[in-house]
């Protein structure tokens, strides 16, 4: 995936998800520590699973 694709399609969703989850914590650092502990690829996969679960 190139940078433009990520910025156009994934970044707005990640920002929205950060606002929804991070709003309960106060900062986005908790999100980074929770989702990205296994690396960036696993973190993206974890975020995708959480997004799919929340969409139902």
Secondary structure as UniProt FT lines:
FT   HELIX           3..5
FT   HELIX           6..10
FT   HELIX           11..22
FT   TURN            23..25
FT   HELIX           29..35
FT   TURN            37..38
FT   HELIX           40..54
//
